[in-house]
Amino acid sequence: MADSLAMPFVLDATRRALDNIFIERFWRSIKYEDIYLHDYVTPRETRHGVAAYIAFYNDERPHQSLDYATPASVYGLVSPVRTTP
């Protein structure tokens, strides 16, 4: 499938480690800034809370690595769903 899309397919250990750090940092943020602070009882409540946090993370939370801008402003993104817990 990668050949049909003309995409390079590289699976070396260095590349995976660098890709993984962004995901690890995101999961650390979501755990410490949302999940550990809220007492979610049901899976539905958890989904809504996490969706609201992701919207906050992308649209409102300044990121040091982006010169204290939001990802939405840097990359021109719009969150598809705005939910309130």
C-alpha positions in Angstrom: 0.0 0.0 0.0 2.9 2.4 0.7 4.2 1.9 -2.8 0.8 2.8 -4.3 0.7 6.1 -2.4 4.4 6.9 -3.1 5.2 7.3 0.6 8.5 6.4 2.1 8.2 3.5 4.5 11.0 3.7 7.1 11.0 1.7 10.3 14.4 2.3 11.9 14.7 2.5 15.7 15.8 6.2 15.7 12.8 7.4 13.7 10.3 5.5 15.9 11.8 6.8 19.1 11.5 10.4 17.9 7.9 9.9 16.8 7.0 8.3 20.1 8.2 11.2 22.2 5.3 13.4 21.0 2.7 10.8 21.8 4.2 10.1 25.2 4.2 13.8 26.0 0.6 14.2 24.9 -0.5 11.2 27.0 1.4 12.6 30.0 -0.4 15.9 29.6 -3.8 14.4 29.2 -3.4 12.2 32.3 -2.0 14.9 34.6 -4.1 17.8 33.3 -7.5 16.0 32.9 -7.9 12.4 33.8 -6.2 12.5 37.2 -8.1 15.7 38.1 -11.6 14.5 37.3 -13.5 11.6 38.8 -15.0 10.1 35.6 -17.6 7.5 36.5 -18.9 6.2 33.2 -17.2 5.6 29.8 -19.5 8.2 28.2 -18.5 10.8 30.7 -14.8 10.0 30.1 -15.2 10.3 26.3 -16.8 13.7 26.7 -14.3 14.9 29.2 -11.3 13.7 27.1 -12.8 15.2 23.9 -13.3 18.5 25.7 -9.6 18.4 26.9 -8.3 17.6 23.4 -10.3 20.6 22.0 -8.8 22.7 24.8 -5.3 21.3 24.2 -5.4 22.2 20.5 -7.4 25.5 20.6 -6.6 27.2 23.9 -3.6 25.7 25.7 -0.3 27.5 24.8 2.6 25.2 24.0 6.1 26.1 24.9 7.5 24.3 21.8 5.3 26.5 19.6 6.5 29.8 21.2 3.5 29.7 23.5 1.0 29.6 20.6 -1.7 27.1 20.2 -1.5 24.3 17.6 -4.7 25.5 16.0 -3.2 29.0 15.4 0.1 27.6 14.2 -1.2 24.9 11.9 -4.6 26.6 10.9 -6.7 23.8 12.5 -10.3 24.0 13.6 -11.5 21.5 16.1 -14.3 19.3 14.6 -16.2 18.9 17.9 -16.8 21.2 20.8 -18.2 19.3 23.7 -18.8 20.4 27.3 -18.6 17.9 30.1 
